[in-house]
Amino acid sequence: MTTYFSEIGKSISNVLTKDLKLSDKITINSSTTTVPFKSETLISTNTNSLSNKTTIARDVIDGIKADIVLDANVKTVLATLTATDVILNGMKVELKTGDVCKIGALKANVLEKACAQYATGGVGVKCEMALPSPNAISVNVCSDILGNGTVVGLDGTVTTSGQVQSYGVALQKCQGDTTYALAADNGLDRLKFGMSSKLNSDVNGAIECVVGRSSGSLAYAVGLQNSNSGARAVYNSQGTVDLAKELSICDGAKANVVVQAHLASKTYKTGVAFDIKA
């Protein structure tokens, strides 16, 4: 069920864009009896450089969790505090920081962002603002008020002085194994239509078109995904074909291999993401 604005059209993006990243990455998920952590190493094939991030998750008190990210490459420590069902049942609040190593520095702005989301009675609301001096607030609302598998969403950014910086609307209709989604953003100047459908027990298909009203531009993408084999193929209007395949290496280890071919220039790029549970 779609609860929040960001989930509208998710079944379409899962086929057309999810995890189609042209980078080499190793993610290791492990945990002790009390401390789960994730280590992620990104290999840049263009610069032959390595970067490593380690995420440690700790329960501070009941309902409040801390995620600490150690970035060895730029020597920073980032933190996120998440409170779930503490203020209200169904509400989640996140407080994100910049580099906490600078907390002792004079006039250091360690707080970076605050987010809150709340769902009740078929309505989901999210808001986000930058800290410590917010000059704009982003708010979106999603509701199944129309019923019959239809949800409608509104998204906007409003400054503290009351001016609307941006806004958009979205609509999604689920009918059996088929989902239709329509969205308009950039001041309703960009229109996006998409559809996803379960073609058989294993294969999902999706198509999406994006139209720029003022520019007259048109872009599209169409894709197929086999949920059983983990294979996916996506073609877009830029003349590229993305092929992806999820491979099981051994128990607890898998790899997602992506190959992007540009038909006109006859060139290609690759990316391999390893996911290991230790």
HUSUL-V289056 format. One record per residue. N is the residue number from 1. PHI is phi in radians with two decimals (999 if undefined). OMEGA is omega as a letter, one per 40 degrees, with the letter a starting at -180 (none if undefined). D_LAST is the distance of its C-alpha to the last C-alpha in whole Angstrom. Layout:
N;PHI;OMEGA;D_LAST / N;PHI;OMEGA;D_LAST
This chain:
1;999;i;32 / 2;-1.44;a;33 / 3;-1.88;a;33 / 4;-2.07;a;33 / 5;-0.97;a;35 / 6;-1.16;a;32 / 7;-1.56;i;31 / 8;-1.17;a;34 / 9;1.36;a;34 / 10;-1.13;i;30 / 11;-1.13;i;30 / 12;-1.34;i;32 / 13;-1.18;i;29 / 14;-1.06;i;26 / 15;-1.50;a;28 / 16;-1.57;a;30 / 17;-2.33;a;28 / 18;-1.05;i;24 / 19;1.08;i;22 / 20;-1.58;a;24 / 21;-1.90;a;23 / 22;-1.61;i;25 / 23;-2.47;i;22 / 24;-1.69;a;19 / 25;-2.51;i;16 / 26;-2.17;i;12 / 27;-2.03;i;10 / 28;-2.01;i;7 / 29;-1.83;a;6 / 30;-2.56;i;5 / 31;-2.86;i;8 / 32;-1.61;i;10 / 33;-1.20;a;13 / 34;-2.19;a;15 / 35;-2.19;i;13 / 36;-1.37;i;11 / 37;-2.55;i;10 / 38;-2.30;i;10 / 39;-1.98;a;11 / 40;-2.21;i;13 / 41;-1.97;i;15 / 42;-1.89;a;18 / 43;-1.84;i;20 / 44;-1.57;a;24 / 45;-1.32;a;26 / 46;-1.40;a;29 / 47;-1.92;a;29 / 48;0.96;a;26 / 49;-1.97;i;25 / 50;-2.09;i;21 / 51;-2.38;a;20 / 52;-2.35;i;17 / 53;-2.19;i;16 / 54;-2.09;a;14 / 55;-1.91;i;14 / 56;-2.00;a;15 / 57;-1.92;i;16 / 58;-2.35;i;18 / 59;-1.47;a;21 / 60;-1.32;i;24 / 61;-2.43;a;26 / 62;-1.02;i;27 / 63;1.61;a;26 / 64;-2.12;a;26 / 65;-2.14;i;22 / 66;-2.05;i;22 / 67;-1.96;a;19 / 68;-1.95;a;19 / 69;-1.92;i;19 / 70;-1.79;i;19 / 71;-1.80;a;20 / 72;-1.23;a;21 / 73;-1.24;a;23 / 74;-1.87;i;26 / 75;0.97;i;25 / 76;-2.20;i;25 / 77;-2.21;i;23 / 78;-1.91;a;24 / 79;-2.40;i;24 / 80;-2.31;i;24 / 81;-1.78;a;25 / 82;-2.15;i;25 / 83;-1.94;a;28 / 84;-2.04;i;28 / 85;1.04;i;31 / 86;-1.58;i;32 / 87;-1.33;i;35 / 88;-2.44;i;36 / 89;-1.17;a;34 / 90;1.68;a;33 / 91;-1.88;i;32 / 92;-2.16;a;29 / 93;-2.13;i;30 / 94;-2.12;i;28 / 95;-2.20;a;29 / 96;-1.88;i;28 / 97;-2.00;i;29 / 98;-1.45;a;29 / 99;-1.24;a;28 / 100;-1.26;i;28 / 101;-1.13;a;29 / 102;-1.66;a;33 / 103;-1.11;i;33 / 104;-1.56;a;36 / 105;-1.28;a;38 / 106;-1.15;i;41 / 107;1.08;i;41 / 108;-1.30;i;37 / 109;-1.68;a;36 / 110;-1.35;i;33 / 111;-1.19;a;33 / 112;-2.10;a;32 / 113;-2.74;i;32 / 114;-2.18;a;33 / 115;-2.31;i;32 / 116;-2.50;i;33 / 117;-2.44;a;32 / 118;-2.56;a;34 / 119;-2.23;i;35 / 120;-2.81;i;37 / 121;0.96;i;40 / 122;1.38;i;39 / 123;-2.15;i;39 / 124;-2.13;a;36 / 125;-2.16;i;37 / 126;-2.27;i;35 / 127;-2.45;a;36 / 128;-2.60;i;35 / 129;-2.59;i;36 / 130;-1.39;i;36 / 131;-2.13;e;36 / 132;-1.56;a;38 / 133;-2.14;a;41 / 134;-1.18;i;41 / 135;-1.97;i;43 / 136;-2.70;i;42 / 137;-2.23;i;40 / 138;-1.69;a;38 / 139;-2.33;i;39 / 140;-2.41;a;38 / 141;-2.29;i;39 / 142;-2.30;a;38 / 143;-2.56;i;40 / 144;-1.73;a;41 / 145;-1.03;a;45 / 146;-1.38;i;46 / 147;1.22;i;44 / 148;0.97;i;44 / 149;1.31;a;40 / 150;-1.92;i;42 / 151;-2.17;i;40 / 152;-2.22;a;42 / 153;-2.34;i;40 / 154;-2.20;a;42 / 155;-2.38;a;40 / 156;-2.81;i;42 / 157;-2.15;a;42 / 158;-2.13;i;45 / 159;-1.34;i;46 / 160;-1.17;i;47 / 161;-1.54;i;50 / 162;1.71;i;50 / 163;-1.47;i;50 / 164;-1.53;a;48 / 165;-1.44;a;46 / 166;-2.73;i;44 / 167;-2.75;i;44 / 168;-2.81;i;43 / 169;-2.31;i;43 / 170;-2.59;a;41 / 171;-2.45;i;41 / 172;-2.35;i;39 / 173;-2.24;i;41 / 174;-1.84;a;39 / 175;-2.38;a;41 / 176;1.14;i;39 / 177;-1.60;a;36 / 178;-2.03;i;38 / 179;-2.15;i;37 / 180;-1.96;i;39 / 181;-2.41;i;39 / 182;-2.33;a;41 / 183;-2.46;i;41 / 184;-2.40;i;43 / 185;-2.43;a;43 / 186;0.93;a;44 / 187;1.16;a;47 / 188;1.14;i;47 / 189;-1.48;i;48 / 190;-1.90;i;44 / 191;-1.94;a;44 / 192;-2.32;i;41 / 193;-2.21;i;41 / 194;-2.53;i;38 / 195;-2.57;i;38 / 196;-2.26;a;35 / 197;-2.67;i;36 / 198;-1.51;a;34 / 199;-1.34;i;36 / 200;-2.69;a;35 / 201;-1.11;a;32 / 202;-1.98;a;29 / 203;-1.85;i;31 / 204;-1.96;i;31 / 205;-2.17;i;34 / 206;-2.62;i;34 / 207;-2.50;a;37 / 208;-2.54;i;38 / 209;-2.19;i;41 / 210;-2.18;a;42 / 211;-2.10;i;45 / 212;-1.67;a;47 / 213;-1.16;a;50 / 214;-1.31;a;52 / 215;-1.52;a;50 / 216;1.28;a;51 / 217;-1.42;i;47 / 218;-2.45;i;45 / 219;-2.32;a;42 / 220;-2.62;i;40 / 221;-2.62;i;37 / 222;-2.43;a;36 / 223;-2.61;i;33 / 224;-2.27;i;32 / 225;-2.40;i;28 / 226;-1.77;a;27 / 227;-1.22;a;25 / 228;-1.40;a;24 / 229;-1.60;a;24 / 230;1.36;a;22 / 231;-1.67;a;25 / 232;-2.58;i;27 / 233;-2.38;a;30 / 234;-2.34;i;32 / 235;-2.05;i;35 / 236;-2.22;a;37 / 237;-1.24;i;40 / 238;-1.41;i;40 / 239;1.46;i;40 / 240;-1.98;i;36 / 241;-2.09;i;34 / 242;-1.79;i;30 / 243;-2.03;a;28 / 244;-2.32;a;24 / 245;-2.57;i;22 / 246;-1.62;a;19 / 247;-2.02;i;17 / 248;-1.60;a;15 / 249;-1.48;i;13 / 250;-2.81;a;12 / 251;-1.08;i;10 / 252;1.53;a;7 / 253;-2.37;i;9 / 254;-2.52;a;12 / 255;-2.38;i;15 / 256;-1.94;a;18 / 257;-1.80;a;21 / 258;-2.14;i;24 / 259;-2.19;i;27 / 260;-1.97;a;30 / 261;-1.92;i;34 / 262;-1.73;a;37 / 263;-1.16;a;39 / 264;-1.20;a;42 / 265;-1.56;a;41 / 266;0.98;i;39 / 267;-2.06;i;36 / 268;-2.59;i;33 / 269;-2.27;a;29 / 270;-2.32;i;26 / 271;-2.69;i;22 / 272;-2.27;i;19 / 273;-2.03;i;16 / 274;-1.65;i;12 / 275;-2.19;a;10 / 276;-2.15;i;6 / 277;-1.81;a;4 / 278;-1.67;none;0
